Amino acid sequence: MAQQAAAARELATSPGAPVWSEDWLAVVAGFAIFLLALGPLAGFDLLGWATGPRTWVEIGQAVRPASPAYAAVGAPALIAATYLFVLILMSIGATLMGASIGRFVLGFTVVYWLAYLAWVIGSYAAIAATTPAEMARLGIGWSLRLTGEAGYLIALILGLAIANLWPGLARALYPAARPELYIKTAIVILGGFLAVKAAEQVSLASTLMARGLAAIVEAYLIYWAVVYFIARKWFGFSREWAVPLASGISICGVSAAIATAGAIRARPLVPIMVSSLVVVFAMVELLMLPFVARALFADEPLLAGAWMGLAVKTDGAAVASGAITEALIYGDAAARGIKWSPGWVVGTTTTIKVFIDIFIGVWSFILAYLWTRHIEPRPAGAAFGAAAIWQRFPKFVLGFLATFLIVLAIGLAASPPVLKTVDAAMGQANVFRQLFFLLTFLSIGLLGDVRQLWQEGIGKLAAVYVVSLFGFVIWVGLLISWLFFHGLRPPLAS
């Protein structure tokens, strides 16, 4: 993880000082895609050429554009256009972060095509087909019924394989392995997609948001205090270690560990070590919990989605766990003749995760205040103003809220035909949301060199994580999810 951190610092400081943070870049990139996607409202199809795979049997029929208006254009040209658009967008962002643009472009090209390959493989009919009717149409007799979301798992496994079998290649790709940037951009785009669903089902969406806020406040207060106590009293860690550990395990993984470590002025090594654990255990949860949720809550998809938001750490792993859980439960339900409206499970997970992200800024401010006033007081007269909470506030949340509220306002005021146009427009943006999800998964895997982590002596830290996560965090999250979401189900697809 030291090499990974060094690579990240190199990306952020070479050849010049960073101008923009990942948070703001995610807001700008996601909002740019969102605005282009709204083109059909003005009569312009600006993103219909965006191309991703559909469920396929013959590889020649694997991909298609988001809009039928581009159906006559050759697939190679559309695939290349999609790549170039994302490359230019992310290269501008890398430049604003002070990156070595040549290294970024080369690394991103490899990362992008590996992620796209995982998406195509995950859309293969034997993996992705869900209903008996779909399997009959495609001429297959059996499928795993994972939908195209299986590409996320394939991307993760591919990244892990590279990190642990070909570490030299993984290091060469570090400048482009930016999971936080990718997932935050995806979440900004996701806001508009979820708002369409909310406009179609206002009452259910309002209930989800109210219950989600109540659930994370309760879980947050329980999680953080207990993990901090375990780290301090059972394992003897200092405050410098216990605070980022409690935040990383109980709140939102990497972002929370880094933010709260900065708030208490911890040494740089502390958030690096905690963040490395967060990534490893997030991958473990990602590979396990969606399948547990599928077994326990086949008829309670929203409960399962809430559980993913409360239990799985890091934005990328949590939101993606919600997506995989939705694919698994919806696939099983479709086989029984039940077809729920898509997006509600991952929407529930994301809503809870966004509320948690908002609390990162609040909690960092509280910790910084306590540290500067009581634990490590500043010199007399040194001020600590409200500007600190803005400094630590996750800015990408503003992008998510903006896209959500804009589409919600349009949807509530529009006629059904206009709402249908907005739905199609967000479907075009959703191609890029899925691409950024895939890039997130591959990047998480590339940063997951498990051998290096153990060589740096994180066994004791890992013990705290194991005891806290599997001893109570997962199960308290399950209990709270059941209390607030039991009996609440998504609408049936029209």
Contacts in CASP RR format, 6 or more apart in sequence:
PFRMAT RR
TARGET T0000
AUTHOR 0000-0000-0000
METHOD contacts of the structure
MODEL  1
MAQQAAAARELATSPGAPVWSEDWLAVVAGFAIFLLALGPLAGFDLLGWA
TGPRTWVEIGQAVRPASPAYAAVGAPALIAATYLFVLILMSIGATLMGAS
IGRFVLGFTVVYWLAYLAWVIGSYAAIAATTPAEMARLGIGWSLRLTGEA
GYLIALILGLAIANLWPGLARALYPAARPELYIKTAIVILGGFLAVKAAE
QVSLASTLMARGLAAIVEAYLIYWAVVYFIARKWFGFSREWAVPLASGIS
ICGVSAAIATAGAIRARPLVPIMVSSLVVVFAMVELLMLPFVARALFADE
PLLAGAWMGLAVKTDGAAVASGAITEALIYGDAAARGIKWSPGWVVGTTT
TIKVFIDIFIGVWSFILAYLWTRHIEPRPAGAAFGAAAIWQRFPKFVLGF
LATFLIVLAIGLAASPPVLKTVDAAMGQANVFRQLFFLLTFLSIGLLGDV
RQLWQEGIGKLAAVYVVSLFGFVIWVGLLISWLFFHGLRPPLAS
1 272 0 8 1.000
1 273 0 8 1.000
1 275 0 8 1.000
1 276 0 8 1.000
1 447 0 8 1.000
1 449 0 8 1.000
1 452 0 8 1.000
1 453 0 8 1.000
1 456 0 8 1.000
2 272 0 8 1.000
2 452 0 8 1.000
2 456 0 8 1.000
3 171 0 8 1.000
3 174 0 8 1.000
3 449 0 8 1.000
3 452 0 8 1.000
4 174 0 8 1.000
4 276 0 8 1.000
4 447 0 8 1.000
4 448 0 8 1.000
4 449 0 8 1.000
5 268 0 8 1.000
5 272 0 8 1.000
7 171 0 8 1.000
7 174 0 8 1.000
7 175 0 8 1.000
8 174 0 8 1.000
10 100 0 8 1.000
10 175 0 8 1.000
11 94 0 8 1.000
11 97 0 8 1.000
11 98 0 8 1.000
11 99 0 8 1.000
11 100 0 8 1.000
11 103 0 8 1.000
11 104 0 8 1.000
11 174 0 8 1.000
11 175 0 8 1.000
11 178 0 8 1.000
12 18 0 8 1.000
12 97 0 8 1.000
12 98 0 8 1.000
12 99 0 8 1.000
13 98 0 8 1.000
14 98 0 8 1.000
14 99 0 8 1.000
14 100 0 8 1.000
15 98 0 8 1.000
15 100 0 8 1.000
16 98 0 8 1.000
17 98 0 8 1.000
18 96 0 8 1.000
18 97 0 8 1.000
18 98 0 8 1.000
19 96 0 8 1.000
19 97 0 8 1.000
19 98 0 8 1.000
20 28 0 8 1.000
20 93 0 8 1.000
20 96 0 8 1.000
20 97 0 8 1.000
21 97 0 8 1.000
21 395 0 8 1.000
22 97 0 8 1.000
22 178 0 8 1.000
22 180 0 8 1.000
22 181 0 8 1.000
22 184 0 8 1.000
23 184 0 8 1.000
23 394 0 8 1.000
23 395 0 8 1.000
23 396 0 8 1.000
24 395 0 8 1.000
25 93 0 8 1.000
25 96 0 8 1.000
25 97 0 8 1.000
25 181 0 8 1.000
25 185 0 8 1.000
26 181 0 8 1.000
26 184 0 8 1.000
26 185 0 8 1.000
26 187 0 8 1.000
26 188 0 8 1.000
26 395 0 8 1.000
26 396 0 8 1.000
26 399 0 8 1.000
27 184 0 8 1.000
27 188 0 8 1.000
27 395 0 8 1.000
27 396 0 8 1.000
27 398 0 8 1.000
27 399 0 8 1.000
29 89 0 8 1.000
29 90 0 8 1.000
29 93 0 8 1.000
29 185 0 8 1.000
29 188 0 8 1.000
30 185 0 8 1.000
30 188 0 8 1.000
30 189 0 8 1.000
30 399 0 8 1.000
30 403 0 8 1.000
30 432 0 8 1.000
31 188 0 8 1.000
31 399 0 8 1.000
31 402 0 8 1.000
31 403 0 8 1.000
32 89 0 8 1.000
33 47 0 8 1.000
33 89 0 8 1.000
33 185 0 8 1.000
33 189 0 8 1.000
33 429 0 8 1.000
33 432 0 8 1.000
34 188 0 8 1.000
34 189 0 8 1.000
34 192 0 8 1.000
34 403 0 8 1.000
34 406 0 8 1.000
34 429 0 8 1.000
36 46 0 8 1.000
36 47 0 8 1.000
36 429 0 8 1.000
37 46 0 8 1.000
37 47 0 8 1.000
37 425 0 8 1.000
37 426 0 8 1.000
37 427 0 8 1.000
37 428 0 8 1.000
37 429 0 8 1.000
38 422 0 8 1.000
38 425 0 8 1.000
39 45 0 8 1.000
39 46 0 8 1.000
39 47 0 8 1.000
39 425 0 8 1.000
40 421 0 8 1.000
40 424 0 8 1.000
40 425 0 8 1.000
41 410 0 8 1.000
41 418 0 8 1.000
41 421 0 8 1.000
41 422 0 8 1.000
41 425 0 8 1.000
45 67 0 8 1.000
45 69 0 8 1.000
45 70 0 8 1.000
47 66 0 8 1.000
47 67 0 8 1.000
47 425 0 8 1.000
47 428 0 8 1.000
47 429 0 8 1.000
47 431 0 8 1.000
47 432 0 8 1.000
48 65 0 8 1.000
48 66 0 8 1.000
48 67 0 8 1.000
48 69 0 8 1.000
48 70 0 8 1.000
48 428 0 8 1.000
49 65 0 8 1.000
49 66 0 8 1.000
49 67 0 8 1.000
49 70 0 8 1.000
49 73 0 8 1.000
49 78 0 8 1.000
49 81 0 8 1.000
49 82 0 8 1.000
50 65 0 8 1.000
50 66 0 8 1.000
50 78 0 8 1.000
50 82 0 8 1.000
50 85 0 8 1.000
50 428 0 8 1.000
50 431 0 8 1.000
50 432 0 8 1.000
51 63 0 8 1.000
51 64 0 8 1.000
51 65 0 8 1.000
51 66 0 8 1.000
51 75 0 8 1.000
51 78 0 8 1.000
51 79 0 8 1.000
51 81 0 8 1.000
51 82 0 8 1.000
51 431 0 8 1.000
52 63 0 8 1.000
52 64 0 8 1.000
52 66 0 8 1.000
52 79 0 8 1.000
52 82 0 8 1.000
52 116 0 8 1.000
52 119 0 8 1.000
52 431 0 8 1.000
52 434 0 8 1.000
52 435 0 8 1.000
53 62 0 8 1.000
53 63 0 8 1.000
53 64 0 8 1.000
53 119 0 8 1.000
53 120 0 8 1.000
53 122 0 8 1.000
53 123 0 8 1.000
53 148 0 8 1.000
54 61 0 8 1.000
54 62 0 8 1.000
54 63 0 8 1.000
54 64 0 8 1.000
54 123 0 8 1.000
55 123 0 8 1.000
55 124 0 8 1.000
55 125 0 8 1.000
55 128 0 8 1.000
55 129 0 8 1.000
55 134 0 8 1.000
55 138 0 8 1.000
55 147 0 8 1.000
55 148 0 8 1.000
56 62 0 8 1.000
56 120 0 8 1.000
56 123 0 8 1.000
56 124 0 8 1.000
56 125 0 8 1.000
57 124 0 8 1.000
57 125 0 8 1.000
57 138 0 8 1.000
57 139 0 8 1.000
57 140 0 8 1.000
59 120 0 8 1.000
60 75 0 8 1.000
62 120 0 8 1.000
62 123 0 8 1.000
63 75 0 8 1.000
63 78 0 8 1.000
63 79 0 8 1.000
63 120 0 8 1.000
64 71 0 8 1.000
64 75 0 8 1.000
65 71 0 8 1.000
65 73 0 8 1.000
65 78 0 8 1.000
66 427 0 8 1.000
66 428 0 8 1.000
66 430 0 8 1.000
66 431 0 8 1.000
67 424 0 8 1.000
67 428 0 8 1.000
70 78 0 8 1.000
79 116 0 8 1.000
82 431 0 8 1.000
82 435 0 8 1.000
83 112 0 8 1.000
83 113 0 8 1.000
83 116 0 8 1.000
86 112 0 8 1.000
86 432 0 8 1.000
86 435 0 8 1.000
87 105 0 8 1.000
87 108 0 8 1.000
87 109 0 8 1.000
87 112 0 8 1.000
90 104 0 8 1.000
90 108 0 8 1.000
90 181 0 8 1.000
91 101 0 8 1.000
91 104 0 8 1.000
91 105 0 8 1.000
91 108 0 8 1.000
93 99 0 8 1.000
94 101 0 8 1.000
94 104 0 8 1.000
94 108 0 8 1.000
94 175 0 8 1.000
95 101 0 8 1.000
99 175 0 8 1.000
100 175 0 8 1.000
103 175 0 8 1.000
104 175 0 8 1.000
104 176 0 8 1.000
107 172 0 8 1.000
107 173 0 8 1.000
107 175 0 8 1.000
107 176 0 8 1.000
108 175 0 8 1.000
108 176 0 8 1.000
110 173 0 8 1.000
110 176 0 8 1.000
111 173 0 8 1.000
111 176 0 8 1.000
111 177 0 8 1.000
111 439 0 8 1.000
111 442 0 8 1.000
111 443 0 8 1.000
111 446 0 8 1.000
112 439 0 8 1.000
114 155 0 8 1.000
114 158 0 8 1.000
114 159 0 8 1.000
114 442 0 8 1.000
115 155 0 8 1.000
115 435 0 8 1.000
115 438 0 8 1.000
115 439 0 8 1.000
115 441 0 8 1.000
115 442 0 8 1.000
116 435 0 8 1.000
116 438 0 8 1.000
117 158 0 8 1.000
118 151 0 8 1.000
118 152 0 8 1.000
118 154 0 8 1.000
118 155 0 8 1.000
118 158 0 8 1.000
118 438 0 8 1.000
118 441 0 8 1.000
118 442 0 8 1.000
119 148 0 8 1.000
119 151 0 8 1.000
119 155 0 8 1.000
119 434 0 8 1.000
119 435 0 8 1.000
119 438 0 8 1.000
121 127 0 8 1.000
121 151 0 8 1.000
121 154 0 8 1.000
122 128 0 8 1.000
122 146 0 8 1.000
122 148 0 8 1.000
122 150 0 8 1.000
122 151 0 8 1.000
122 154 0 8 1.000
123 148 0 8 1.000
123 150 0 8 1.000
123 151 0 8 1.000
125 135 0 8 1.000
125 138 0 8 1.000
125 139 0 8 1.000
125 140 0 8 1.000
125 143 0 8 1.000
126 140 0 8 1.000
126 142 0 8 1.000
126 143 0 8 1.000
126 144 0 8 1.000
127 143 0 8 1.000
127 144 0 8 1.000
127 146 0 8 1.000
127 148 0 8 1.000
127 150 0 8 1.000
128 143 0 8 1.000
128 144 0 8 1.000
128 145 0 8 1.000
128 146 0 8 1.000
128 147 0 8 1.000
128 148 0 8 1.000
128 150 0 8 1.000
129 135 0 8 1.000
129 138 0 8 1.000
129 140 0 8 1.000
129 143 0 8 1.000
129 145 0 8 1.000
130 143 0 8 1.000
130 145 0 8 1.000
130 147 0 8 1.000
130 330 0 8 1.000
130 331 0 8 1.000
130 334 0 8 1.000
130 335 0 8 1.000
131 331 0 8 1.000
131 334 0 8 1.000
131 335 0 8 1.000
131 337 0 8 1.000
131 339 0 8 1.000
132 335 0 8 1.000
135 141 0 8 1.000
135 142 0 8 1.000
135 143 0 8 1.000
144 150 0 8 1.000
145 328 0 8 1.000
145 331 0 8 1.000
145 332 0 8 1.000
145 334 0 8 1.000
145 335 0 8 1.000
146 153 0 8 1.000
146 324 0 8 1.000
146 327 0 8 1.000
146 328 0 8 1.000
146 331 0 8 1.000
147 327 0 8 1.000
147 330 0 8 1.000
147 331 0 8 1.000
148 327 0 8 1.000
149 323 0 8 1.000
149 324 0 8 1.000
149 326 0 8 1.000
149 327 0 8 1.000
150 327 0 8 1.000
151 438 0 8 1.000
151 441 0 8 1.000
152 320 0 8 1.000
152 323 0 8 1.000
152 324 0 8 1.000
152 437 0 8 1.000
152 438 0 8 1.000
152 441 0 8 1.000
153 286 0 8 1.000
153 287 0 8 1.000
153 324 0 8 1.000
153 441 0 8 1.000
155 438 0 8 1.000
155 439 0 8 1.000
155 441 0 8 1.000
155 442 0 8 1.000
156 283 0 8 1.000
156 286 0 8 1.000
156 287 0 8 1.000
156 441 0 8 1.000
156 442 0 8 1.000
156 444 0 8 1.000
156 445 0 8 1.000
158 442 0 8 1.000
158 445 0 8 1.000
159 170 0 8 1.000
159 441 0 8 1.000
159 442 0 8 1.000
159 444 0 8 1.000
159 445 0 8 1.000
159 446 0 8 1.000
159 448 0 8 1.000
160 283 0 8 1.000
160 445 0 8 1.000
160 448 0 8 1.000
162 169 0 8 1.000
162 170 0 8 1.000
162 173 0 8 1.000
162 445 0 8 1.000
162 446 0 8 1.000
163 170 0 8 1.000
163 445 0 8 1.000
163 446 0 8 1.000
163 447 0 8 1.000
163 448 0 8 1.000
163 449 0 8 1.000
164 448 0 8 1.000
164 449 0 8 1.000
164 450 0 8 1.000
164 451 0 8 1.000
167 449 0 8 1.000
167 452 0 8 1.000
170 177 0 8 1.000
170 446 0 8 1.000
170 447 0 8 1.000
170 449 0 8 1.000
173 446 0 8 1.000
174 446 0 8 1.000
174 447 0 8 1.000
176 443 0 8 1.000
177 442 0 8 1.000
177 443 0 8 1.000
177 446 0 8 1.000
177 447 0 8 1.000
178 439 0 8 1.000
178 443 0 8 1.000
179 314 0 8 1.000
179 316 0 8 1.000
179 439 0 8 1.000
179 440 0 8 1.000
179 443 0 8 1.000
179 444 0 8 1.000
179 447 0 8 1.000
180 254 0 8 1.000
180 255 0 8 1.000
180 315 0 8 1.000
182 436 0 8 1.000
182 437 0 8 1.000
182 439 0 8 1.000
182 440 0 8 1.000
182 443 0 8 1.000
183 314 0 8 1.000
183 315 0 8 1.000
183 316 0 8 1.000
183 319 0 8 1.000
183 436 0 8 1.000
183 437 0 8 1.000
183 440 0 8 1.000
184 315 0 8 1.000
184 394 0 8 1.000
184 396 0 8 1.000
185 396 0 8 1.000
185 436 0 8 1.000
186 319 0 8 1.000
186 432 0 8 1.000
186 433 0 8 1.000
186 436 0 8 1.000
186 437 0 8 1.000
186 440 0 8 1.000
187 315 0 8 1.000
187 319 0 8 1.000
187 350 0 8 1.000
187 354 0 8 1.000
187 396 0 8 1.000
187 400 0 8 1.000
188 396 0 8 1.000
188 399 0 8 1.000
188 400 0 8 1.000
188 402 0 8 1.000
188 403 0 8 1.000
189 403 0 8 1.000
189 429 0 8 1.000
189 430 0 8 1.000
189 432 0 8 1.000
189 433 0 8 1.000
189 436 0 8 1.000
190 319 0 8 1.000
190 346 0 8 1.000
190 347 0 8 1.000
190 350 0 8 1.000
190 400 0 8 1.000
190 403 0 8 1.000
190 433 0 8 1.000
191 350 0 8 1.000
191 399 0 8 1.000
191 400 0 8 1.000
191 401 0 8 1.000
191 403 0 8 1.000
191 404 0 8 1.000
191 407 0 8 1.000
192 403 0 8 1.000
192 404 0 8 1.000
192 406 0 8 1.000
192 407 0 8 1.000
192 426 0 8 1.000
192 429 0 8 1.000
193 343 0 8 1.000
193 426 0 8 1.000
193 427 0 8 1.000
193 429 0 8 1.000
193 430 0 8 1.000
193 433 0 8 1.000
194 343 0 8 1.000
194 347 0 8 1.000
194 350 0 8 1.000
194 351 0 8 1.000
194 404 0 8 1.000
195 403 0 8 1.000
195 404 0 8 1.000
195 405 0 8 1.000
195 406 0 8 1.000
195 407 0 8 1.000
195 408 0 8 1.000
195 411 0 8 1.000
195 426 0 8 1.000
196 407 0 8 1.000
196 411 0 8 1.000
196 419 0 8 1.000
196 422 0 8 1.000
196 423 0 8 1.000
196 426 0 8 1.000
197 205 0 8 1.000
197 341 0 8 1.000
197 343 0 8 1.000
197 344 0 8 1.000
197 347 0 8 1.000
198 205 0 8 1.000
198 404 0 8 1.000
198 408 0 8 1.000
199 407 0 8 1.000
199 408 0 8 1.000
199 410 0 8 1.000
199 411 0 8 1.000
199 412 0 8 1.000
199 419 0 8 1.000
199 422 0 8 1.000
200 341 0 8 1.000
200 419 0 8 1.000
200 491 0 8 1.000
201 341 0 8 1.000
201 491 0 8 1.000
202 412 0 8 1.000
204 344 0 8 1.000
204 488 0 8 1.000
204 490 0 8 1.000
204 491 0 8 1.000
207 488 0 8 1.000
208 302 0 8 1.000
208 344 0 8 1.000
208 347 0 8 1.000
208 348 0 8 1.000
208 351 0 8 1.000
208 488 0 8 1.000
209 351 0 8 1.000
211 306 0 8 1.000
211 484 0 8 1.000
211 485 0 8 1.000
211 488 0 8 1.000
212 306 0 8 1.000
212 348 0 8 1.000
212 351 0 8 1.000
212 352 0 8 1.000
212 355 0 8 1.000
212 484 0 8 1.000
213 355 0 8 1.000
214 484 0 8 1.000
215 306 0 8 1.000
215 310 0 8 1.000
215 352 0 8 1.000
215 480 0 8 1.000
215 481 0 8 1.000
215 483 0 8 1.000
215 484 0 8 1.000
215 485 0 8 1.000
216 310 0 8 1.000
216 352 0 8 1.000
216 355 0 8 1.000
216 356 0 8 1.000
216 359 0 8 1.000
218 480 0 8 1.000
219 310 0 8 1.000
219 476 0 8 1.000
219 477 0 8 1.000
219 480 0 8 1.000
220 250 0 8 1.000
220 251 0 8 1.000
220 356 0 8 1.000
220 359 0 8 1.000
222 476 0 8 1.000
223 246 0 8 1.000
223 249 0 8 1.000
223 250 0 8 1.000
223 251 0 8 1.000
223 473 0 8 1.000
223 476 0 8 1.000
224 246 0 8 1.000
224 247 0 8 1.000
224 250 0 8 1.000
224 251 0 8 1.000
224 363 0 8 1.000
225 246 0 8 1.000
226 250 0 8 1.000
226 468 0 8 1.000
226 472 0 8 1.000
227 245 0 8 1.000
227 246 0 8 1.000
227 249 0 8 1.000
227 250 0 8 1.000
227 464 0 8 1.000
227 468 0 8 1.000
227 473 0 8 1.000
228 242 0 8 1.000
228 243 0 8 1.000
228 245 0 8 1.000
228 246 0 8 1.000
230 464 0 8 1.000
230 467 0 8 1.000
230 468 0 8 1.000
231 237 0 8 1.000
231 241 0 8 1.000
231 242 0 8 1.000
231 245 0 8 1.000
231 246 0 8 1.000
231 464 0 8 1.000
232 239 0 8 1.000
232 242 0 8 1.000
234 464 0 8 1.000
234 467 0 8 1.000
235 460 0 8 1.000
235 463 0 8 1.000
235 464 0 8 1.000
237 245 0 8 1.000
237 464 0 8 1.000
239 264 0 8 1.000
239 375 0 8 1.000
240 264 0 8 1.000
240 266 0 8 1.000
240 267 0 8 1.000
240 270 0 8 1.000
241 266 0 8 1.000
241 270 0 8 1.000
241 274 0 8 1.000
241 461 0 8 1.000
243 260 0 8 1.000
243 261 0 8 1.000
243 264 0 8 1.000
243 266 0 8 1.000
243 367 0 8 1.000
244 257 0 8 1.000
244 258 0 8 1.000
244 260 0 8 1.000
244 261 0 8 1.000
244 266 0 8 1.000
244 270 0 8 1.000
244 271 0 8 1.000
244 274 0 8 1.000
245 257 0 8 1.000
245 274 0 8 1.000
245 461 0 8 1.000
245 464 0 8 1.000
245 465 0 8 1.000
247 253 0 8 1.000
247 256 0 8 1.000
247 257 0 8 1.000
247 259 0 8 1.000
247 260 0 8 1.000
247 261 0 8 1.000
247 360 0 8 1.000
247 363 0 8 1.000
248 254 0 8 1.000
248 256 0 8 1.000
248 257 0 8 1.000
248 260 0 8 1.000
248 274 0 8 1.000
248 278 0 8 1.000
248 313 0 8 1.000
249 278 0 8 1.000
249 313 0 8 1.000
249 464 0 8 1.000
249 465 0 8 1.000
249 468 0 8 1.000
249 469 0 8 1.000
249 473 0 8 1.000
250 256 0 8 1.000
250 468 0 8 1.000
250 473 0 8 1.000
251 313 0 8 1.000
251 356 0 8 1.000
251 359 0 8 1.000
251 360 0 8 1.000
251 363 0 8 1.000
252 313 0 8 1.000
252 314 0 8 1.000
252 315 0 8 1.000
252 318 0 8 1.000
252 353 0 8 1.000
252 356 0 8 1.000
252 357 0 8 1.000
252 360 0 8 1.000
253 275 0 8 1.000
253 278 0 8 1.000
253 282 0 8 1.000
253 313 0 8 1.000
253 314 0 8 1.000
254 275 0 8 1.000
254 278 0 8 1.000
254 279 0 8 1.000
254 314 0 8 1.000
255 314 0 8 1.000
255 315 0 8 1.000
255 357 0 8 1.000
255 360 0 8 1.000
255 394 0 8 1.000
256 360 0 8 1.000
256 363 0 8 1.000
257 271 0 8 1.000
257 274 0 8 1.000
257 275 0 8 1.000
257 278 0 8 1.000
258 271 0 8 1.000
258 275 0 8 1.000
259 360 0 8 1.000
259 361 0 8 1.000
259 364 0 8 1.000
259 392 0 8 1.000
260 360 0 8 1.000
260 363 0 8 1.000
260 364 0 8 1.000
260 367 0 8 1.000
261 270 0 8 1.000
261 271 0 8 1.000
261 274 0 8 1.000
262 271 0 8 1.000
262 364 0 8 1.000
262 368 0 8 1.000
263 364 0 8 1.000
263 365 0 8 1.000
263 367 0 8 1.000
263 368 0 8 1.000
263 371 0 8 1.000
263 392 0 8 1.000
264 367 0 8 1.000
264 368 0 8 1.000
264 371 0 8 1.000
264 375 0 8 1.000
264 376 0 8 1.000
265 371 0 8 1.000
265 376 0 8 1.000
273 456 0 8 1.000
273 458 0 8 1.000
273 461 0 8 1.000
274 461 0 8 1.000
276 448 0 8 1.000
276 453 0 8 1.000
276 456 0 8 1.000
276 458 0 8 1.000
277 453 0 8 1.000
277 458 0 8 1.000
277 461 0 8 1.000
277 462 0 8 1.000
277 465 0 8 1.000
278 313 0 8 1.000
278 314 0 8 1.000
279 314 0 8 1.000
279 444 0 8 1.000
279 445 0 8 1.000
279 447 0 8 1.000
279 448 0 8 1.000
280 448 0 8 1.000
280 450 0 8 1.000
280 453 0 8 1.000
281 313 0 8 1.000
281 465 0 8 1.000
281 469 0 8 1.000
282 312 0 8 1.000
282 313 0 8 1.000
282 314 0 8 1.000
282 316 0 8 1.000
282 317 0 8 1.000
282 318 0 8 1.000
282 444 0 8 1.000
283 317 0 8 1.000
283 444 0 8 1.000
283 445 0 8 1.000
283 448 0 8 1.000
285 311 0 8 1.000
285 312 0 8 1.000
285 313 0 8 1.000
285 317 0 8 1.000
285 321 0 8 1.000
285 469 0 8 1.000
285 474 0 8 1.000
286 312 0 8 1.000
286 317 0 8 1.000
286 320 0 8 1.000
286 321 0 8 1.000
286 324 0 8 1.000
289 307 0 8 1.000
289 308 0 8 1.000
289 311 0 8 1.000
289 312 0 8 1.000
289 321 0 8 1.000
289 325 0 8 1.000
289 474 0 8 1.000
290 308 0 8 1.000
290 321 0 8 1.000
290 322 0 8 1.000
290 324 0 8 1.000
290 325 0 8 1.000
290 328 0 8 1.000
291 328 0 8 1.000
293 304 0 8 1.000
293 305 0 8 1.000
293 307 0 8 1.000
293 308 0 8 1.000
293 325 0 8 1.000
293 328 0 8 1.000
293 329 0 8 1.000
294 304 0 8 1.000
294 325 0 8 1.000
294 328 0 8 1.000
294 329 0 8 1.000
294 332 0 8 1.000
296 304 0 8 1.000
297 303 0 8 1.000
297 304 0 8 1.000
297 307 0 8 1.000
297 329 0 8 1.000
298 329 0 8 1.000
298 332 0 8 1.000
298 333 0 8 1.000
299 489 0 8 1.000
300 485 0 8 1.000
300 486 0 8 1.000
300 487 0 8 1.000
300 489 0 8 1.000
301 325 0 8 1.000
301 326 0 8 1.000
301 329 0 8 1.000
301 330 0 8 1.000
301 333 0 8 1.000
301 340 0 8 1.000
301 344 0 8 1.000
301 345 0 8 1.000
301 489 0 8 1.000
301 490 0 8 1.000
302 344 0 8 1.000
302 345 0 8 1.000
302 348 0 8 1.000
302 485 0 8 1.000
302 487 0 8 1.000
302 488 0 8 1.000
302 489 0 8 1.000
302 490 0 8 1.000
303 481 0 8 1.000
303 482 0 8 1.000
303 485 0 8 1.000
303 486 0 8 1.000
303 487 0 8 1.000
303 488 0 8 1.000
304 322 0 8 1.000
304 325 0 8 1.000
304 329 0 8 1.000
304 345 0 8 1.000
304 481 0 8 1.000
305 322 0 8 1.000
305 325 0 8 1.000
305 326 0 8 1.000
305 345 0 8 1.000
305 346 0 8 1.000
305 347 0 8 1.000
305 348 0 8 1.000
305 349 0 8 1.000
305 481 0 8 1.000
305 485 0 8 1.000
306 348 0 8 1.000
306 349 0 8 1.000
306 352 0 8 1.000
306 481 0 8 1.000
306 484 0 8 1.000
306 485 0 8 1.000
307 477 0 8 1.000
307 478 0 8 1.000
307 481 0 8 1.000
308 318 0 8 1.000
308 321 0 8 1.000
308 322 0 8 1.000
308 325 0 8 1.000
308 349 0 8 1.000
309 318 0 8 1.000
309 321 0 8 1.000
309 322 0 8 1.000
309 348 0 8 1.000
309 349 0 8 1.000
309 352 0 8 1.000
309 353 0 8 1.000
309 356 0 8 1.000
310 352 0 8 1.000
310 477 0 8 1.000
310 480 0 8 1.000
310 481 0 8 1.000
311 473 0 8 1.000
311 474 0 8 1.000
311 477 0 8 1.000
311 478 0 8 1.000
312 318 0 8 1.000
312 321 0 8 1.000
314 444 0 8 1.000
315 353 0 8 1.000
315 357 0 8 1.000
316 437 0 8 1.000
316 440 0 8 1.000
316 441 0 8 1.000
316 444 0 8 1.000
317 444 0 8 1.000
318 349 0 8 1.000
318 353 0 8 1.000
319 346 0 8 1.000
319 349 0 8 1.000
319 350 0 8 1.000
319 353 0 8 1.000
319 437 0 8 1.000
320 437 0 8 1.000
320 440 0 8 1.000
320 441 0 8 1.000
321 349 0 8 1.000
322 345 0 8 1.000
322 346 0 8 1.000
322 348 0 8 1.000
322 349 0 8 1.000
323 345 0 8 1.000
323 346 0 8 1.000
323 349 0 8 1.000
323 437 0 8 1.000
325 345 0 8 1.000
325 349 0 8 1.000
326 342 0 8 1.000
326 343 0 8 1.000
326 344 0 8 1.000
326 345 0 8 1.000
326 346 0 8 1.000
329 345 0 8 1.000
330 339 0 8 1.000
330 340 0 8 1.000
330 342 0 8 1.000
330 345 0 8 1.000
333 339 0 8 1.000
333 340 0 8 1.000
338 492 0 8 1.000
339 492 0 8 1.000
339 493 0 8 1.000
340 489 0 8 1.000
340 490 0 8 1.000
340 491 0 8 1.000
340 492 0 8 1.000
340 493 0 8 1.000
341 490 0 8 1.000
341 491 0 8 1.000
341 492 0 8 1.000
341 493 0 8 1.000
341 494 0 8 1.000
342 493 0 8 1.000
343 490 0 8 1.000
344 490 0 8 1.000
344 491 0 8 1.000
345 490 0 8 1.000
348 485 0 8 1.000
350 400 0 8 1.000
354 397 0 8 1.000
354 400 0 8 1.000
354 401 0 8 1.000
357 394 0 8 1.000
357 396 0 8 1.000
357 397 0 8 1.000
358 393 0 8 1.000
358 394 0 8 1.000
358 397 0 8 1.000
360 392 0 8 1.000
360 393 0 8 1.000
360 394 0 8 1.000
361 389 0 8 1.000
361 392 0 8 1.000
361 393 0 8 1.000
361 394 0 8 1.000
362 389 0 8 1.000
364 388 0 8 1.000
364 389 0 8 1.000
364 392 0 8 1.000
365 386 0 8 1.000
365 388 0 8 1.000
365 389 0 8 1.000
365 392 0 8 1.000
368 384 0 8 1.000
368 388 0 8 1.000
368 392 0 8 1.000
369 384 0 8 1.000
369 388 0 8 1.000
372 378 0 8 1.000
372 382 0 8 1.000
372 384 0 8 1.000
373 384 0 8 1.000
378 384 0 8 1.000
407 422 0 8 1.000
407 426 0 8 1.000
410 418 0 8 1.000
410 419 0 8 1.000
410 422 0 8 1.000
411 418 0 8 1.000
411 419 0 8 1.000
411 422 0 8 1.000
414 422 0 8 1.000
END
